[in-house]
Amino acid sequence: MSQAYVALGANLGDLRQTLESALADLMAWPGIRVTRVSSAWHSAPVGCEGPDYLNAVAAINTSLAPLALLDALQAIEQRHGRERPFVNAPRTLDLDLLLYEQQQIHSERLTVPHPRLHQRAFVVLPLLELAPELHLPGLGPLREHEAAVRDQSLTREPQALVPVLAG
């Protein structure tokens, strides 16, 4: 099993319900085991217009190879009505593969570590909750990037996300 981190975000619809349902989908996906989930955080959109996002990060163990994991994440996004009309469009669900072990991957379909993850408070702070000693391949210790994102607006939700099983 390989350890990976997945960012979850949404800014259209019922944000909490969407993230909780997406977590349940991740938990049910063959070859994926969710081991921990960060707090949920509200953040303003970056580089675009639209409503605020609700974000979280999930730590997973997976038997899936990186591209197969990406396919699974995109299938879950599709299940939740994700459309991609333009870059940074508002979205019902966004699942990003942030890290996969200590691998550095640069292909047409996938870049790991996720580009800009170290520049986004809505990724850095939830990741620090889960893995304060995490080292980002090619970028150094995660904690060293915290100060650079502290000026970004981010508010922690008081309630933890609880996966909603479909039924």
Chimera marker file (.cmm) of the C-alpha trace (Angstrom):
<marker_set name="trace">
<marker id="1" x="0.000" y="0.000" z="0.000" r="1" g="1" b="0" radius="0.5"/>
<marker id="2" x="1.183" y="3.494" z="-0.833" r="1" g="1" b="0" radius="0.5"/>
<marker id="3" x="0.401" y="6.599" z="1.175" r="1" g="1" b="0" radius="0.5"/>
<marker id="4" x="-1.139" y="9.544" z="-0.652" r="1" g="1" b="0" radius="0.5"/>
<marker id="5" x="-2.942" y="12.774" z="0.168" r="1" g="1" b="0" radius="0.5"/>
<marker id="6" x="-6.071" y="13.994" z="-1.610" r="1" g="1" b="0" radius="0.5"/>
<marker id="7" x="-7.520" y="17.517" z="-1.441" r="1" g="1" b="0" radius="0.5"/>
<marker id="8" x="-11.300" y="17.835" z="-1.430" r="1" g="1" b="0" radius="0.5"/>
<marker id="9" x="-13.049" y="21.076" z="-2.319" r="1" g="1" b="0" radius="0.5"/>
<marker id="10" x="-16.424" y="22.380" z="-3.435" r="1" g="1" b="0" radius="0.5"/>
<marker id="11" x="-18.028" y="25.769" z="-3.910" r="1" g="1" b="0" radius="0.5"/>
<marker id="12" x="-21.371" y="24.907" z="-5.546" r="1" g="1" b="0" radius="0.5"/>
<marker id="13" x="-24.345" y="23.220" z="-3.905" r="1" g="1" b="0" radius="0.5"/>
<marker id="14" x="-24.432" y="21.796" z="-0.387" r="1" g="1" b="0" radius="0.5"/>
<marker id="15" x="-20.706" y="21.960" z="0.330" r="1" g="1" b="0" radius="0.5"/>
<marker id="16" x="-20.594" y="19.916" z="3.540" r="1" g="1" b="0" radius="0.5"/>
<marker id="17" x="-22.887" y="17.197" z="2.157" r="1" g="1" b="0" radius="0.5"/>
<marker id="18" x="-20.807" y="17.016" z="-1.024" r="1" g="1" b="0" radius="0.5"/>
<marker id="19" x="-17.498" y="16.604" z="0.807" r="1" g="1" b="0" radius="0.5"/>
<marker id="20" x="-18.986" y="14.053" z="3.202" r="1" g="1" b="0" radius="0.5"/>
<marker id="21" x="-20.448" y="12.076" z="0.296" r="1" g="1" b="0" radius="0.5"/>
<marker id="22" x="-17.149" y="12.266" z="-1.595" r="1" g="1" b="0" radius="0.5"/>
<marker id="23" x="-15.340" y="10.936" z="1.485" r="1" g="1" b="0" radius="0.5"/>
<marker id="24" x="-17.768" y="8.016" z="1.586" r="1" g="1" b="0" radius="0.5"/>
<marker id="25" x="-17.098" y="7.402" z="-2.122" r="1" g="1" b="0" radius="0.5"/>
<marker id="26" x="-13.353" y="7.375" z="-1.452" r="1" g="1" b="0" radius="0.5"/>
<marker id="27" x="-13.840" y="4.947" z="1.445" r="1" g="1" b="0" radius="0.5"/>
<marker id="28" x="-15.882" y="2.612" z="-0.752" r="1" g="1" b="0" radius="0.5"/>
<marker id="29" x="-13.514" y="2.664" z="-3.746" r="1" g="1" b="0" radius="0.5"/>
<marker id="30" x="-11.595" y="-0.610" z="-4.202" r="1" g="1" b="0" radius="0.5"/>
<marker id="31" x="-7.921" y="-0.115" z="-3.434" r="1" g="1" b="0" radius="0.5"/>
<marker id="32" x="-8.403" y="3.059" z="-1.368" r="1" g="1" b="0" radius="0.5"/>
<marker id="33" x="-8.462" y="3.228" z="2.427" r="1" g="1" b="0" radius="0.5"/>
<marker id="34" x="-9.025" y="6.642" z="4.030" r="1" g="1" b="0" radius="0.5"/>
<marker id="35" x="-6.859" y="6.779" z="7.156" r="1" g="1" b="0" radius="0.5"/>
<marker id="36" x="-7.415" y="10.360" z="8.377" r="1" g="1" b="0" radius="0.5"/>
<marker id="37" x="-9.315" y="13.491" z="7.381" r="1" g="1" b="0" radius="0.5"/>
<marker id="38" x="-8.409" y="17.055" z="8.259" r="1" g="1" b="0" radius="0.5"/>
<marker id="39" x="-10.785" y="19.662" z="9.557" r="1" g="1" b="0" radius="0.5"/>
<marker id="40" x="-12.969" y="21.361" z="6.981" r="1" g="1" b="0" radius="0.5"/>
<marker id="41" x="-11.903" y="24.887" z="6.066" r="1" g="1" b="0" radius="0.5"/>
<marker id="42" x="-13.700" y="27.745" z="4.298" r="1" g="1" b="0" radius="0.5"/>
<marker id="43" x="-11.577" y="29.644" z="1.803" r="1" g="1" b="0" radius="0.5"/>
<marker id="44" x="-12.052" y="32.354" z="-0.772" r="1" g="1" b="0" radius="0.5"/>
<marker id="45" x="-11.557" y="31.349" z="-4.420" r="1" g="1" b="0" radius="0.5"/>
<marker id="46" x="-8.005" y="31.837" z="-5.701" r="1" g="1" b="0" radius="0.5"/>
<marker id="47" x="-7.507" y="33.216" z="-9.206" r="1" g="1" b="0" radius="0.5"/>
<marker id="48" x="-11.213" y="33.266" z="-10.046" r="1" g="1" b="0" radius="0.5"/>
<marker id="49" x="-14.630" y="34.581" z="-9.068" r="1" g="1" b="0" radius="0.5"/>
<marker id="50" x="-17.360" y="32.642" z="-7.313" r="1" g="1" b="0" radius="0.5"/>
<marker id="51" x="-18.601" y="31.536" z="-3.911" r="1" g="1" b="0" radius="0.5"/>
<marker id="52" x="-16.257" y="30.499" z="-1.114" r="1" g="1" b="0" radius="0.5"/>
<marker id="53" x="-15.012" y="26.923" z="-0.988" r="1" g="1" b="0" radius="0.5"/>
<marker id="54" x="-15.188" y="24.273" z="1.683" r="1" g="1" b="0" radius="0.5"/>
<marker id="55" x="-11.911" y="22.308" z="1.671" r="1" g="1" b="0" radius="0.5"/>
<marker id="56" x="-10.334" y="19.371" z="3.462" r="1" g="1" b="0" radius="0.5"/>
<marker id="57" x="-7.491" y="16.907" z="2.940" r="1" g="1" b="0" radius="0.5"/>
<marker id="58" x="-7.696" y="13.133" z="3.291" r="1" g="1" b="0" radius="0.5"/>
<marker id="59" x="-4.741" y="10.857" z="3.987" r="1" g="1" b="0" radius="0.5"/>
<marker id="60" x="-5.176" y="7.542" z="2.207" r="1" g="1" b="0" radius="0.5"/>
<marker id="61" x="-3.441" y="4.240" z="1.738" r="1" g="1" b="0" radius="0.5"/>
<marker id="62" x="-3.891" y="2.848" z="-1.734" r="1" g="1" b="0" radius="0.5"/>
<marker id="63" x="-2.967" y="-0.120" z="-3.860" r="1" g="1" b="0" radius="0.5"/>
<marker id="64" x="-3.724" y="1.935" z="-6.976" r="1" g="1" b="0" radius="0.5"/>
<marker id="65" x="-0.932" y="3.317" z="-9.122" r="1" g="1" b="0" radius="0.5"/>
<marker id="66" x="-0.912" y="7.124" z="-9.414" r="1" g="1" b="0" radius="0.5"/>
<marker id="67" x="-2.767" y="7.327" z="-12.748" r="1" g="1" b="0" radius="0.5"/>
<marker id="68" x="-5.341" y="4.739" z="-11.639" r="1" g="1" b="0" radius="0.5"/>
<marker id="69" x="-5.877" y="6.789" z="-8.477" r="1" g="1" b="0" radius="0.5"/>
<marker id="70" x="-6.324" y="9.922" z="-10.606" r="1" g="1" b="0" radius="0.5"/>
<marker id="71" x="-8.923" y="8.042" z="-12.688" r="1" g="1" b="0" radius="0.5"/>
<marker id="72" x="-10.775" y="7.078" z="-9.495" r="1" g="1" b="0" radius="0.5"/>
<marker id="73" x="-10.766" y="10.674" z="-8.252" r="1" g="1" b="0" radius="0.5"/>
<marker id="74" x="-12.079" y="11.948" z="-11.581" r="1" g="1" b="0" radius="0.5"/>
<marker id="75" x="-14.808" y="9.284" z="-11.634" r="1" g="1" b="0" radius="0.5"/>
<marker id="76" x="-15.938" y="10.417" z="-8.164" r="1" g="1" b="0" radius="0.5"/>
<marker id="77" x="-15.938" y="14.046" z="-9.359" r="1" g="1" b="0" radius="0.5"/>
<marker id="78" x="-18.102" y="13.029" z="-12.330" r="1" g="1" b="0" radius="0.5"/>
<marker id="79" x="-20.522" y="11.242" z="-9.998" r="1" g="1" b="0" radius="0.5"/>
<marker id="80" x="-20.958" y="14.561" z="-8.202" r="1" g="1" b="0" radius="0.5"/>
<marker id="81" x="-21.659" y="16.499" z="-11.401" r="1" g="1" b="0" radius="0.5"/>
<marker id="82" x="-18.228" y="18.050" z="-11.925" r="1" g="1" b="0" radius="0.5"/>
<marker id="83" x="-18.021" y="20.087" z="-15.103" r="1" g="1" b="0" radius="0.5"/>
<marker id="84" x="-14.956" y="21.806" z="-16.534" r="1" g="1" b="0" radius="0.5"/>
<marker id="85" x="-16.282" y="24.647" z="-18.721" r="1" g="1" b="0" radius="0.5"/>
<marker id="86" x="-13.137" y="26.761" z="-18.158" r="1" g="1" b="0" radius="0.5"/>
<marker id="87" x="-10.017" y="26.865" z="-15.996" r="1" g="1" b="0" radius="0.5"/>
<marker id="88" x="-10.819" y="27.560" z="-12.323" r="1" g="1" b="0" radius="0.5"/>
<marker id="89" x="-14.569" y="27.384" z="-12.931" r="1" g="1" b="0" radius="0.5"/>
<marker id="90" x="-16.744" y="26.994" z="-9.825" r="1" g="1" b="0" radius="0.5"/>
<marker id="91" x="-17.235" y="23.317" z="-9.059" r="1" g="1" b="0" radius="0.5"/>
<marker id="92" x="-19.519" y="20.893" z="-7.327" r="1" g="1" b="0" radius="0.5"/>
<marker id="93" x="-16.490" y="18.813" z="-6.344" r="1" g="1" b="0" radius="0.5"/>
<marker id="94" x="-12.753" y="19.027" z="-6.853" r="1" g="1" b="0" radius="0.5"/>
<marker id="95" x="-10.501" y="16.103" z="-5.871" r="1" g="1" b="0" radius="0.5"/>
<marker id="96" x="-6.789" y="16.676" z="-6.347" r="1" g="1" b="0" radius="0.5"/>
<marker id="97" x="-4.011" y="14.155" z="-5.846" r="1" g="1" b="0" radius="0.5"/>
<marker id="98" x="-1.560" y="16.217" z="-3.799" r="1" g="1" b="0" radius="0.5"/>
<marker id="99" x="1.129" y="13.687" z="-2.933" r="1" g="1" b="0" radius="0.5"/>
<marker id="100" x="1.839" y="10.043" z="-3.706" r="1" g="1" b="0" radius="0.5"/>
<marker id="101" x="4.525" y="8.637" z="-1.429" r="1" g="1" b="0" radius="0.5"/>
<marker id="102" x="7.651" y="10.730" z="-2.075" r="1" g="1" b="0" radius="0.5"/>
<marker id="103" x="7.250" y="10.480" z="-5.836" r="1" g="1" b="0" radius="0.5"/>
<marker id="104" x="7.707" y="13.329" z="-8.261" r="1" g="1" b="0" radius="0.5"/>
<marker id="105" x="5.547" y="12.776" z="-11.335" r="1" g="1" b="0" radius="0.5"/>
<marker id="106" x="5.428" y="15.041" z="-14.382" r="1" g="1" b="0" radius="0.5"/>
<marker id="107" x="3.187" y="13.731" z="-17.161" r="1" g="1" b="0" radius="0.5"/>
<marker id="108" x="0.517" y="15.166" z="-19.450" r="1" g="1" b="0" radius="0.5"/>
<marker id="109" x="-2.221" y="14.046" z="-17.054" r="1" g="1" b="0" radius="0.5"/>
<marker id="110" x="-0.619" y="14.290" z="-13.649" r="1" g="1" b="0" radius="0.5"/>
<marker id="111" x="1.869" y="16.393" z="-11.725" r="1" g="1" b="0" radius="0.5"/>
<marker id="112" x="2.812" y="15.292" z="-8.204" r="1" g="1" b="0" radius="0.5"/>
<marker id="113" x="3.397" y="17.012" z="-5.872" r="1" g="1" b="0" radius="0.5"/>
<marker id="114" x="0.389" y="18.992" z="-7.017" r="1" g="1" b="0" radius="0.5"/>
<marker id="115" x="1.559" y="22.301" z="-8.490" r="1" g="1" b="0" radius="0.5"/>
<marker id="116" x="1.025" y="25.238" z="-6.133" r="1" g="1" b="0" radius="0.5"/>
<marker id="117" x="0.027" y="23.024" z="-3.178" r="1" g="1" b="0" radius="0.5"/>
<marker id="118" x="2.690" y="24.785" z="-1.096" r="1" g="1" b="0" radius="0.5"/>
<marker id="119" x="1.200" y="28.177" z="-2.067" r="1" g="1" b="0" radius="0.5"/>
<marker id="120" x="-2.373" y="27.483" z="-0.939" r="1" g="1" b="0" radius="0.5"/>
<marker id="121" x="-3.420" y="27.839" z="2.703" r="1" g="1" b="0" radius="0.5"/>
<marker id="122" x="-6.426" y="25.581" z="2.078" r="1" g="1" b="0" radius="0.5"/>
<marker id="123" x="-3.947" y="22.765" z="1.349" r="1" g="1" b="0" radius="0.5"/>
<marker id="124" x="-0.999" y="23.608" z="3.600" r="1" g="1" b="0" radius="0.5"/>
<marker id="125" x="-2.950" y="24.019" z="6.851" r="1" g="1" b="0" radius="0.5"/>
<marker id="126" x="-5.062" y="20.846" z="6.501" r="1" g="1" b="0" radius="0.5"/>
<marker id="127" x="-1.942" y="18.892" z="5.513" r="1" g="1" b="0" radius="0.5"/>
<marker id="128" x="-0.146" y="20.213" z="8.595" r="1" g="1" b="0" radius="0.5"/>
<marker id="129" x="-3.027" y="18.903" z="10.722" r="1" g="1" b="0" radius="0.5"/>
<marker id="130" x="-2.538" y="15.430" z="9.298" r="1" g="1" b="0" radius="0.5"/>
<marker id="131" x="1.232" y="15.296" z="8.928" r="1" g="1" b="0" radius="0.5"/>
<marker id="132" x="3.112" y="18.126" z="10.658" r="1" g="1" b="0" radius="0.5"/>
<marker id="133" x="6.492" y="16.603" z="9.804" r="1" g="1" b="0" radius="0.5"/>
<marker id="134" x="5.634" y="15.997" z="6.134" r="1" g="1" b="0" radius="0.5"/>
<marker id="135" x="8.389" y="16.576" z="3.598" r="1" g="1" b="0" radius="0.5"/>
<marker id="136" x="7.267" y="17.689" z="0.126" r="1" g="1" b="0" radius="0.5"/>
<marker id="137" x="9.332" y="16.066" z="-2.626" r="1" g="1" b="0" radius="0.5"/>
<marker id="138" x="11.395" y="18.777" z="-4.296" r="1" g="1" b="0" radius="0.5"/>
<marker id="139" x="9.952" y="21.478" z="-2.008" r="1" g="1" b="0" radius="0.5"/>
<marker id="140" x="11.264" y="20.628" z="1.448" r="1" g="1" b="0" radius="0.5"/>
<marker id="141" x="9.454" y="20.474" z="4.788" r="1" g="1" b="0" radius="0.5"/>
<marker id="142" x="5.776" y="21.430" z="4.601" r="1" g="1" b="0" radius="0.5"/>
<marker id="143" x="6.089" y="23.520" z="7.773" r="1" g="1" b="0" radius="0.5"/>
<marker id="144" x="8.514" y="25.859" z="5.966" r="1" g="1" b="0" radius="0.5"/>
<marker id="145" x="5.664" y="26.921" z="3.643" r="1" g="1" b="0" radius="0.5"/>
<marker id="146" x="3.188" y="27.812" z="6.400" r="1" g="1" b="0" radius="0.5"/>
<marker id="147" x="4.299" y="31.435" z="6.911" r="1" g="1" b="0" radius="0.5"/>
<marker id="148" x="3.931" y="32.206" z="3.195" r="1" g="1" b="0" radius="0.5"/>
<marker id="149" x="0.217" y="31.285" z="3.206" r="1" g="1" b="0" radius="0.5"/>
<marker id="150" x="-0.853" y="32.707" z="6.592" r="1" g="1" b="0" radius="0.5"/>
<marker id="151" x="-2.154" y="35.909" z="4.958" r="1" g="1" b="0" radius="0.5"/>
<marker id="152" x="-4.742" y="33.946" z="2.929" r="1" g="1" b="0" radius="0.5"/>
<marker id="153" x="-8.279" y="34.006" z="4.299" r="1" g="1" b="0" radius="0.5"/>
<marker id="154" x="-9.136" y="30.642" z="5.836" r="1" g="1" b="0" radius="0.5"/>
<marker id="155" x="-11.644" y="29.676" z="8.539" r="1" g="1" b="0" radius="0.5"/>
<marker id="156" x="-11.785" y="26.281" z="10.236" r="1" g="1" b="0" radius="0.5"/>
<marker id="157" x="-15.207" y="24.655" z="10.607" r="1" g="1" b="0" radius="0.5"/>
<marker id="158" x="-16.069" y="23.678" z="14.184" r="1" g="1" b="0" radius="0.5"/>
<marker id="159" x="-17.574" y="20.319" z="13.130" r="1" g="1" b="0" radius="0.5"/>
<marker id="160" x="-15.602" y="17.446" z="11.608" r="1" g="1" b="0" radius="0.5"/>
<marker id="161" x="-16.688" y="15.989" z="8.289" r="1" g="1" b="0" radius="0.5"/>
<marker id="162" x="-18.635" y="12.749" z="8.663" r="1" g="1" b="0" radius="0.5"/>
<marker id="163" x="-18.791" y="10.521" z="5.565" r="1" g="1" b="0" radius="0.5"/>
<marker id="164" x="-22.342" y="10.107" z="4.274" r="1" g="1" b="0" radius="0.5"/>
<marker id="165" x="-22.973" y="6.612" z="2.973" r="1" g="1" b="0" radius="0.5"/>
<marker id="166" x="-25.301" y="6.418" z="-0.013" r="1" g="1" b="0" radius="0.5"/>
<marker id="167" x="-28.445" y="4.515" z="0.642" r="1" g="1" b="0" radius="0.5"/>
<link id1="1" id2="2" r="1" g="1" b="0" radius="0.2"/>
<link id1="2" id2="3" r="1" g="1" b="0" radius="0.2"/>
<link id1="3" id2="4" r="1" g="1" b="0" radius="0.2"/>
<link id1="4" id2="5" r="1" g="1" b="0" radius="0.2"/>
<link id1="5" id2="6" r="1" g="1" b="0" radius="0.2"/>
<link id1="6" id2="7" r="1" g="1" b="0" radius="0.2"/>
<link id1="7" id2="8" r="1" g="1" b="0" radius="0.2"/>
<link id1="8" id2="9" r="1" g="1" b="0" radius="0.2"/>
<link id1="9" id2="10" r="1" g="1" b="0" radius="0.2"/>
<link id1="10" id2="11" r="1" g="1" b="0" radius="0.2"/>
<link id1="11" id2="12" r="1" g="1" b="0" radius="0.2"/>
<link id1="12" id2="13" r="1" g="1" b="0" radius="0.2"/>
<link id1="13" id2="14" r="1" g="1" b="0" radius="0.2"/>
<link id1="14" id2="15" r="1" g="1" b="0" radius="0.2"/>
<link id1="15" id2="16" r="1" g="1" b="0" radius="0.2"/>
<link id1="16" id2="17" r="1" g="1" b="0" radius="0.2"/>
<link id1="17" id2="18" r="1" g="1" b="0" radius="0.2"/>
<link id1="18" id2="19" r="1" g="1" b="0" radius="0.2"/>
<link id1="19" id2="20" r="1" g="1" b="0" radius="0.2"/>
<link id1="20" id2="21" r="1" g="1" b="0" radius="0.2"/>
<link id1="21" id2="22" r="1" g="1" b="0" radius="0.2"/>
<link id1="22" id2="23" r="1" g="1" b="0" radius="0.2"/>
<link id1="23" id2="24" r="1" g="1" b="0" radius="0.2"/>
<link id1="24" id2="25" r="1" g="1" b="0" radius="0.2"/>
<link id1="25" id2="26" r="1" g="1" b="0" radius="0.2"/>
<link id1="26" id2="27" r="1" g="1" b="0" radius="0.2"/>
<link id1="27" id2="28" r="1" g="1" b="0" radius="0.2"/>
<link id1="28" id2="29" r="1" g="1" b="0" radius="0.2"/>
<link id1="29" id2="30" r="1" g="1" b="0" radius="0.2"/>
<link id1="30" id2="31" r="1" g="1" b="0" radius="0.2"/>
<link id1="31" id2="32" r="1" g="1" b="0" radius="0.2"/>
<link id1="32" id2="33" r="1" g="1" b="0" radius="0.2"/>
<link id1="33" id2="34" r="1" g="1" b="0" radius="0.2"/>
<link id1="34" id2="35" r="1" g="1" b="0" radius="0.2"/>
<link id1="35" id2="36" r="1" g="1" b="0" radius="0.2"/>
<link id1="36" id2="37" r="1" g="1" b="0" radius="0.2"/>
<link id1="37" id2="38" r="1" g="1" b="0" radius="0.2"/>
<link id1="38" id2="39" r="1" g="1" b="0" radius="0.2"/>
<link id1="39" id2="40" r="1" g="1" b="0" radius="0.2"/>
<link id1="40" id2="41" r="1" g="1" b="0" radius="0.2"/>
<link id1="41" id2="42" r="1" g="1" b="0" radius="0.2"/>
<link id1="42" id2="43" r="1" g="1" b="0" radius="0.2"/>
<link id1="43" id2="44" r="1" g="1" b="0" radius="0.2"/>
<link id1="44" id2="45" r="1" g="1" b="0" radius="0.2"/>
<link id1="45" id2="46" r="1" g="1" b="0" radius="0.2"/>
<link id1="46" id2="47" r="1" g="1" b="0" radius="0.2"/>
<link id1="47" id2="48" r="1" g="1" b="0" radius="0.2"/>
<link id1="48" id2="49" r="1" g="1" b="0" radius="0.2"/>
<link id1="49" id2="50" r="1" g="1" b="0" radius="0.2"/>
<link id1="50" id2="51" r="1" g="1" b="0" radius="0.2"/>
<link id1="51" id2="52" r="1" g="1" b="0" radius="0.2"/>
<link id1="52" id2="53" r="1" g="1" b="0" radius="0.2"/>
<link id1="53" id2="54" r="1" g="1" b="0" radius="0.2"/>
<link id1="54" id2="55" r="1" g="1" b="0" radius="0.2"/>
<link id1="55" id2="56" r="1" g="1" b="0" radius="0.2"/>
<link id1="56" id2="57" r="1" g="1" b="0" radius="0.2"/>
<link id1="57" id2="58" r="1" g="1" b="0" radius="0.2"/>
<link id1="58" id2="59" r="1" g="1" b="0" radius="0.2"/>
<link id1="59" id2="60" r="1" g="1" b="0" radius="0.2"/>
<link id1="60" id2="61" r="1" g="1" b="0" radius="0.2"/>
<link id1="61" id2="62" r="1" g="1" b="0" radius="0.2"/>
<link id1="62" id2="63" r="1" g="1" b="0" radius="0.2"/>
<link id1="63" id2="64" r="1" g="1" b="0" radius="0.2"/>
<link id1="64" id2="65" r="1" g="1" b="0" radius="0.2"/>
<link id1="65" id2="66" r="1" g="1" b="0" radius="0.2"/>
<link id1="66" id2="67" r="1" g="1" b="0" radius="0.2"/>
<link id1="67" id2="68" r="1" g="1" b="0" radius="0.2"/>
<link id1="68" id2="69" r="1" g="1" b="0" radius="0.2"/>
<link id1="69" id2="70" r="1" g="1" b="0" radius="0.2"/>
<link id1="70" id2="71" r="1" g="1" b="0" radius="0.2"/>
<link id1="71" id2="72" r="1" g="1" b="0" radius="0.2"/>
<link id1="72" id2="73" r="1" g="1" b="0" radius="0.2"/>
<link id1="73" id2="74" r="1" g="1" b="0" radius="0.2"/>
<link id1="74" id2="75" r="1" g="1" b="0" radius="0.2"/>
<link id1="75" id2="76" r="1" g="1" b="0" radius="0.2"/>
<link id1="76" id2="77" r="1" g="1" b="0" radius="0.2"/>
<link id1="77" id2="78" r="1" g="1" b="0" radius="0.2"/>
<link id1="78" id2="79" r="1" g="1" b="0" radius="0.2"/>
<link id1="79" id2="80" r="1" g="1" b="0" radius="0.2"/>
<link id1="80" id2="81" r="1" g="1" b="0" radius="0.2"/>
<link id1="81" id2="82" r="1" g="1" b="0" radius="0.2"/>
<link id1="82" id2="83" r="1" g="1" b="0" radius="0.2"/>
<link id1="83" id2="84" r="1" g="1" b="0" radius="0.2"/>
<link id1="84" id2="85" r="1" g="1" b="0" radius="0.2"/>
<link id1="85" id2="86" r="1" g="1" b="0" radius="0.2"/>
<link id1="86" id2="87" r="1" g="1" b="0" radius="0.2"/>
<link id1="87" id2="88" r="1" g="1" b="0" radius="0.2"/>
<link id1="88" id2="89" r="1" g="1" b="0" radius="0.2"/>
<link id1="89" id2="90" r="1" g="1" b="0" radius="0.2"/>
<link id1="90" id2="91" r="1" g="1" b="0" radius="0.2"/>
<link id1="91" id2="92" r="1" g="1" b="0" radius="0.2"/>
<link id1="92" id2="93" r="1" g="1" b="0" radius="0.2"/>
<link id1="93" id2="94" r="1" g="1" b="0" radius="0.2"/>
<link id1="94" id2="95" r="1" g="1" b="0" radius="0.2"/>
<link id1="95" id2="96" r="1" g="1" b="0" radius="0.2"/>
<link id1="96" id2="97" r="1" g="1" b="0" radius="0.2"/>
<link id1="97" id2="98" r="1" g="1" b="0" radius="0.2"/>
<link id1="98" id2="99" r="1" g="1" b="0" radius="0.2"/>
<link id1="99" id2="100" r="1" g="1" b="0" radius="0.2"/>
<link id1="100" id2="101" r="1" g="1" b="0" radius="0.2"/>
<link id1="101" id2="102" r="1" g="1" b="0" radius="0.2"/>
<link id1="102" id2="103" r="1" g="1" b="0" radius="0.2"/>
<link id1="103" id2="104" r="1" g="1" b="0" radius="0.2"/>
<link id1="104" id2="105" r="1" g="1" b="0" radius="0.2"/>
<link id1="105" id2="106" r="1" g="1" b="0" radius="0.2"/>
<link id1="106" id2="107" r="1" g="1" b="0" radius="0.2"/>
<link id1="107" id2="108" r="1" g="1" b="0" radius="0.2"/>
<link id1="108" id2="109" r="1" g="1" b="0" radius="0.2"/>
<link id1="109" id2="110" r="1" g="1" b="0" radius="0.2"/>
<link id1="110" id2="111" r="1" g="1" b="0" radius="0.2"/>
<link id1="111" id2="112" r="1" g="1" b="0" radius="0.2"/>
<link id1="112" id2="113" r="1" g="1" b="0" radius="0.2"/>
<link id1="113" id2="114" r="1" g="1" b="0" radius="0.2"/>
<link id1="114" id2="115" r="1" g="1" b="0" radius="0.2"/>
<link id1="115" id2="116" r="1" g="1" b="0" radius="0.2"/>
<link id1="116" id2="117" r="1" g="1" b="0" radius="0.2"/>
<link id1="117" id2="118" r="1" g="1" b="0" radius="0.2"/>
<link id1="118" id2="119" r="1" g="1" b="0" radius="0.2"/>
<link id1="119" id2="120" r="1" g="1" b="0" radius="0.2"/>
<link id1="120" id2="121" r="1" g="1" b="0" radius="0.2"/>
<link id1="121" id2="122" r="1" g="1" b="0" radius="0.2"/>
<link id1="122" id2="123" r="1" g="1" b="0" radius="0.2"/>
<link id1="123" id2="124" r="1" g="1" b="0" radius="0.2"/>
<link id1="124" id2="125" r="1" g="1" b="0" radius="0.2"/>
<link id1="125" id2="126" r="1" g="1" b="0" radius="0.2"/>
<link id1="126" id2="127" r="1" g="1" b="0" radius="0.2"/>
<link id1="127" id2="128" r="1" g="1" b="0" radius="0.2"/>
<link id1="128" id2="129" r="1" g="1" b="0" radius="0.2"/>
<link id1="129" id2="130" r="1" g="1" b="0" radius="0.2"/>
<link id1="130" id2="131" r="1" g="1" b="0" radius="0.2"/>
<link id1="131" id2="132" r="1" g="1" b="0" radius="0.2"/>
<link id1="132" id2="133" r="1" g="1" b="0" radius="0.2"/>
<link id1="133" id2="134" r="1" g="1" b="0" radius="0.2"/>
<link id1="134" id2="135" r="1" g="1" b="0" radius="0.2"/>
<link id1="135" id2="136" r="1" g="1" b="0" radius="0.2"/>
<link id1="136" id2="137" r="1" g="1" b="0" radius="0.2"/>
<link id1="137" id2="138" r="1" g="1" b="0" radius="0.2"/>
<link id1="138" id2="139" r="1" g="1" b="0" radius="0.2"/>
<link id1="139" id2="140" r="1" g="1" b="0" radius="0.2"/>
<link id1="140" id2="141" r="1" g="1" b="0" radius="0.2"/>
<link id1="141" id2="142" r="1" g="1" b="0" radius="0.2"/>
<link id1="142" id2="143" r="1" g="1" b="0" radius="0.2"/>
<link id1="143" id2="144" r="1" g="1" b="0" radius="0.2"/>
<link id1="144" id2="145" r="1" g="1" b="0" radius="0.2"/>
<link id1="145" id2="146" r="1" g="1" b="0" radius="0.2"/>
<link id1="146" id2="147" r="1" g="1" b="0" radius="0.2"/>
<link id1="147" id2="148" r="1" g="1" b="0" radius="0.2"/>
<link id1="148" id2="149" r="1" g="1" b="0" radius="0.2"/>
<link id1="149" id2="150" r="1" g="1" b="0" radius="0.2"/>
<link id1="150" id2="151" r="1" g="1" b="0" radius="0.2"/>
<link id1="151" id2="152" r="1" g="1" b="0" radius="0.2"/>
<link id1="152" id2="153" r="1" g="1" b="0" radius="0.2"/>
<link id1="153" id2="154" r="1" g="1" b="0" radius="0.2"/>
<link id1="154" id2="155" r="1" g="1" b="0" radius="0.2"/>
<link id1="155" id2="156" r="1" g="1" b="0" radius="0.2"/>
<link id1="156" id2="157" r="1" g="1" b="0" radius="0.2"/>
<link id1="157" id2="158" r="1" g="1" b="0" radius="0.2"/>
<link id1="158" id2="159" r="1" g="1" b="0" radius="0.2"/>
<link id1="159" id2="160" r="1" g="1" b="0" radius="0.2"/>
<link id1="160" id2="161" r="1" g="1" b="0" radius="0.2"/>
<link id1="161" id2="162" r="1" g="1" b="0" radius="0.2"/>
<link id1="162" id2="163" r="1" g="1" b="0" radius="0.2"/>
<link id1="163" id2="164" r="1" g="1" b="0" radius="0.2"/>
<link id1="164" id2="165" r="1" g="1" b="0" radius="0.2"/>
<link id1="165" id2="166" r="1" g="1" b="0" radius="0.2"/>
<link id1="166" id2="167" r="1" g="1" b="0" radius="0.2"/>
</marker_set>
